[in-house]
Amino acid sequence: MNAFTPSRPAAQGTRQDMTNRAERVAALNARYRHHSATSVLEGALSDPDAGQLALVSSFGAESVALLHLVAMVDRKTPVLFIDTRLLFAETLTYQQEVAERLRLENLRIIRTDRETLDKRDPYGALRMSDTDACCALRKTEPLNAALDGYDGWITGRKRYQSGTRAALEFFELEDGTGRIKLNPLAHWTPEDVRAYMEENRLPKHPLVAQGYPSIGCQPCTSKVAPGEDPRSGRWRGQDKEECGIHFVDGRAVRGGETQGEKA
């Protein structure tokens, strides 16, 4: 794989470094603007401007579509799965089944170590007082550590998922870190996802049939009624749409703050 290797960690880049990366992102979007999800993925995994990429997957409701695409292009692509230790048991079982079925060859399970959890969330109650801090501890921090050494990462975000993703491009520059984010399914509709899964006979997450169209940690995920936004069951009743692994100006996105910004 041809990979662009930055001269320093992205988070420590100079203003010129960030300008150069922004120019690369603009060039990538221009280069692949009219490509399909598969061709964007194929191109990006070998494009020096994209660099070395890893797929970050929640193994959630729609994750299997992108995982299948990646497996068809290159099964050796690094796949990072964040186990927050608060996931549904069904998600953990599904993750194992999908990984085996797709024969993923480079799956990495990412977790916050027990010592850190015991120090900062000894009773497992942080989620009840500060969901942002809980997400940072169990998702953002271990993911950032796991992404060290990569120039960017592949996400499964799509424009239709929420208003904050309405203008999502194939490639983005992640504020605060300077990493490139690739969103190969950005233009897919719910019908596209369903058709792809049906045509390829991909297994569905078992909780989808129970009314969970968007699945995160068990304590912060609720069922969604017919007609509701698919992500309304995530952090219901809170001013929160993202778990903190997507940033604008170095901070986690909040609903309505931007039209550019999953897991």
JOMO-V721027 format. One line per field, one symbol per residue. ss: DSSP state (H for helix, E for strand, C for the rest). phi: phi as a letter, one per 30 degrees, with the letter a starting at -180 (. if undefined). Layout:
ss=???
phi=???
//
This chain:
ss=CCCCCCCCCHHHCCHHHHHHHHHHHHHHHHHHCCCCHHHHHHHHCCCCCCCCEEEEECCCCCHHHHHHHHHHHCCCCCEEEECCCCECHHHHHHHHHHHHHHCCCCEEEECCCHHHHHHHCCCCCHHHHCHHHHHHHHHHHHHHHHCCCCCEEECCCCHHHCHHHCCCCCEEECCCCCCEEECCCCCCCHHHHHHHHHHCCCCCCCCHHHCCCCCCEHHHECCCCCCCCCCCCECCCCCCCCCCCCEECCEECCCCCCCCCCC
phi=.dbdcddaeedcddddeddddddddddddddcecddeddddedddbceddidcbdcbdhcdcddddddeddddaddedcccdcdibddddddddedddedddhdcbdbccbddddddddcbdciceddcadddddddcbddddddddejcdabcccdbdddaddcdcecdbbcddjbiddcccdcecdcedddddddddchddcdddddcjcdbbbdedcbbdcdejdeecddcheicdabbdjcbbbhibddceidaccc.a
//
